[in-house]
Amino acid sequence: MEPFRTLTGVAAALPMANLDTDQIMPKQFLRGVDRHTGLAEGFLHDLRFSAPGVARPQFVLNRAPWTQAKILVTGPNYGCGSSREHAVWGMRQLGLQCVVGSSFGGIFADNCTRNGVPAISLPPEEVDRLLALAADPARCEMTVDLERQRIATPGDGRVLQFAFDPLRKHMLLKGLDAVGLTLEQAGAIHAFEREYLSAHPWLA
C-alpha cells in the first residue's frame, strides 16, 4: 500500500446525508475481489449512470473539473450500512484518495485506513465551508497534509487544522494495512516465539 502524506487536487462536493455502502458500491459489483481493477464503474453507479454506460450529465463526478477529483467532501454519516470493503476499493479506483466529512460509518472509516484513504472528520460548519468551495469550479482545489494535520484551501486563503487518530495516521503515513502494522513487531514476535518454545520444548 502506498503511504499517504500530502495530496493536492480537485475536491468534489457530495452533500447527501446517510449515503450507505450499498449505494456507494451496489451489490452487482461485489463479484470481484481485486482491489485494484474493475470497480471504478461501480462506485456510486446508480447516481453516476442512468443506465449501464450512460452517464448522468448533471452528477458532479461526471462534470469538469470534478471528473478529475481526488478529494471527496461528503454529507454526514457517509459510508454507513454494510461492511463491504469494495466501497473503498471502487472509490480509490476512480481516483478519489481522501474523504472529508462530519461523520462516517465506523467500519467504512476502518476500511478507508486499511486501504490508504484518510477519512477526515470535521465540525459541520467547516464541512459546509469546504462543500461550498468544492462546488465552485474556480475554488475547488485543496491540499490535505496528513503529517501536519491540516487542509489548505487557496480558494478562500484559509488553513484548517484537524484532529486525527494517531494509530490511523501512523498506518497511513507508513502505508501499512493491518498485517503490515503487525509485522512492524516481527522482531518482538520472533523473540517471544523463541523464548516460549525454549521454555516449552515439547511444543516445538
N, C-alpha and C positions, 0 to 999 in steps of 0.2 A: 504494500500500500504506500502511495506517495505521501510524504509529510505535507501538512498544511501549515503555512506560516503567514503569508500575505497574499491577498487576492485583490486585484483591481479589475473592475469590469462593469458592464451594464447591469443594473438591477431592475427586475420586473416586479410590478405590484400585483398581488393576488389577494385581495382583502376579504375573500369569502371566509366566514367562520365555520368551524367544525368540519373542515374538509377531511374526510376519513381516507384510510388507506385503500378501501375498496374503490373509491373514486380516483385516487392517485394512481393506482395500478389495478385495473379491472381483472376479474378472475380469468378471462380467456388468455391473458398473457402470462399466467403463472406456470405454464407447462415447461418452460426452460429453467435451467439452474445456472446459467452463465451470467455472472455479474458484470461482464464487460461488453457483451454484444446482444442485440436483438430486443431490447426492452425500451429503447428510446421512443418508439411509436406508441407503446402502451401508456407512457406517463401522461396522466390526465386525459386519456384518449377521448372520452365522451365529451369533454369540454373543448378539446382542440379540434375534433373532427365531427362533422355531421353524418358522415358515412366513411367506411374504410378508404383512406387516401384522399378524402375530400375535406380540406381544412376549413374551419370556420374563420373567415377573414377578420371578424371583429374580436376574436380572442387574443389576449395580449401577447402570448408567446408565438402567435402567427403573424405579428406585425413588427416591422422595423421600428426602432433598433432592437426590440426585445427578442427577436429571433436569435440574437447573439448573447442573450442574458447569461450571466454567470452566478448571479445572486438573486434569490427569490425572497421578497418581503411578503409575509403572509398574514392572514387574519388569525384570530385566536383559535387555539386548540387544533392546530394544523397537525395532521398525521394521527388523529385519534382512530379508534377502531381496532382492526385486527393487527396481528404481529407481522404481516408479510414484509419481508426484507426487500422483496422485489420493488417496493415503492421507492426505496432509496437507490437501488441499482438503476432503475429507469431514470430517475432524476439526474444521477451522475452521467448516465449515457447521453442524455440530452444536452449536457454541458453545464448544468447547474451544480455549483460546487459549495454553496453556502446557503443556509436558510436563516432568516431573521424574522422573529415574531414575538408576540407577547406570551404565548404558551404553546407547548407541543405535547402530543401524545407521548407518554413515558417510554414505551417500547420503541416508538419511531425515533425518538431522540437518541436512545441507546444504539439503534441500528445506524443512525447517522454517524455517530462516533466511530463505530466499528467499520465504517466504510469511508472514512476520511472526510466527512462533511460536518463542519461545525453547525450546530443548531443553537443560535444565539437568542436568548430571551431578554427582552427589554420591557420597560414600563409602557403601557398602552399609548401614552401621549407621545413617546419617542417613536413608537412604531407608526403612529399616524403621520408624524413628520416624514419618516422615511417612505411611507406609502405615497405621500404627495410628491415627493421628489422622484420616486421611481416611476410614477405615472406621467412625468413630464419628460419628453424625449430630449429636451435641452439640458436637463439637470439630473439624469438618471444614473450617471456613473458614480460609483462609490469604491472606497478601498477598505477592506476588512483586514486588520492587522491583529492576528490572534496572539502573537507573542506579547504585544503591548496592550492587548485587550481594548482596542479602540476601532471605531468606524469613522472614517473621514468622508465628508460629503461636500465636494467642491461646489456643488450647486447652490449651497447656502453658506459656504465658508465655515462650517462647524466641524468639530471633532467630538465624538461621543465615546466616553469610557463605558465599558460593560463588564459585568461580573461573569465569571465562567468557572465551572467546576475544575479544580486543579488536576484531578486524575484524567478527566476527558481532555483537558488541554495538553497534558503530557503525552497521551496517546496520539493526538492529532499532530503535535509538533514533531514527534518521532516517527509517525507513520506506522503505528502499531495497532493491530487488532487484538482481540482477547488472547489469542495464542501467543502473539509476539510480546504482549505485556507479561505473560507468564514466563516466557523464555528469557526475559531480562534477568530473571532469578535462576537461570540454569546452573550457575556455579554453586549457589547455595543448595539447590535441589540435589545435584550430584553429590555434594559433600554430605548431605543428610543421608542419602541412599547408602553411601559407603560406610558411614558411621553406624547406621541402623543394621545393615547386613553383617558388619563386623561383630556387633553385639548379639545378633540373632542369625548365626551362620546357617542354621537349618532351613532358613527361608531363601537362601541364595540359590 
